Amino acid sequence: MKTLARRIAIDLRTSKVSAIYNSELARVFPKTMPTEEREESIRRFASDHGLEVDIFEVGLCAIFGKSRSKNSKESGKRKLPKALVRSRRGSHRKCG
């Protein structure tokens, strides 16, 4: 988990989001976990590290971003890169 947290932190130094794909997620959150349990574990990991996460097709891709404080002037959801926004179709979304 430390390696994943470090990877996300490095990405967030130069970008607003960090996209982590299934091959990397599976190292910490095995594909054999039940879907709901895996998603909850990813969300708990994000929360524990002060991050927000959007999960696209549970396990296929998770987009991590810095958590906004309650006092933040920004409202609404975090803005994702255009490439990701375009791919958001239907209830299950693909990343990339």
C-alpha positions in Angstrom: 0.0 0.0 0.0 2.9 2.3 0.7 4.1 1.9 -2.9 0.6 2.8 -4.3 0.3 5.8 -2.0 3.8 7.0 -3.0 2.9 6.6 -6.7 -0.3 8.6 -6.3 1.5 11.3 -4.3 4.1 11.6 -7.1 1.4 11.9 -9.8 -0.4 14.6 -7.7 2.6 16.8 -7.6 2.3 17.6 -11.3 -1.4 16.8 -12.0 -4.8 17.2 -10.4 -5.5 13.5 -10.7 -3.7 10.1 -10.6 -5.2 7.3 -12.8 -4.4 3.9 -11.4 -5.2 1.0 -13.6 -6.3 -2.6 -12.7 -2.9 -4.1 -13.0 -1.6 -1.8 -10.3 -4.8 -1.9 -8.2 -4.6 -5.7 -8.2 -1.3 -5.7 -6.4 -3.0 -4.2 -3.4 -6.7 -5.1 -4.0 -6.8 -8.6 -5.6 -9.2 -9.2 -8.5 -10.5 -12.2 -6.5 -12.1 -10.0 -3.9 -15.9 -9.6 -4.2 -16.6 -6.4 -6.3 -18.3 -4.5 -3.4 -15.6 -5.4 -1.0 -12.9 -4.4 -3.4 -14.6 -1.0 -4.2 -15.0 -0.3 -0.4 -11.3 -1.2 0.2 -10.2 1.2 -2.5 -12.5 4.0 -1.1 -11.1 3.3 2.5 -7.6 3.5 1.2 -8.3 6.8 -0.5 -9.9 8.2 2.7 -7.1 7.0 4.9 -4.6 8.9 2.7 -6.6 12.1 2.5 -7.7 11.5 -1.1 -11.0 11.3 -3.1 -11.5 8.6 -5.6 -13.8 7.9 -8.6 -13.9 4.2 -9.5 -14.5 3.4 -13.1 -15.9 -0.2 -13.7 -14.8 -1.3 -10.3 -11.2 -2.2 -10.5 -10.6 -1.3 -14.1 -9.4 2.1 -13.2 -9.5 4.4 -10.1 -8.9 8.1 -10.4 -7.5 9.6 -7.2 -7.3 13.3 -6.4 -6.5 15.4 -3.4 -9.4 15.7 -1.0 -11.0 19.1 -0.8 -11.7 20.5 2.7 -15.2 21.4 3.7 -14.1 25.1 3.7 -13.1 24.9 0.1 -14.6 27.6 -2.2 -14.9 25.1 -5.0 -18.3 23.4 -5.4 -19.4 20.3 -7.1 -17.3 17.3 -8.2 -13.6 17.4 -9.1 -13.0 18.2 -12.7 -11.5 15.3 -14.6 -9.3 15.6 -17.7 -11.2 15.9 -21.0 -10.1 12.4 -22.1 -11.8 10.9 -19.1 -14.9 13.0 -19.2 -15.5 12.0 -22.8 -15.3 8.3 -21.8 -18.0 8.6 -19.1 -21.0 7.0 -20.7 -23.6 4.8 -19.0 -23.6 3.8 -15.4 -20.3 1.9 -15.7 -17.6 4.1 -17.0 -14.3 3.1 -18.6 -11.1 4.9 -17.9 -8.6 5.9 -20.5 
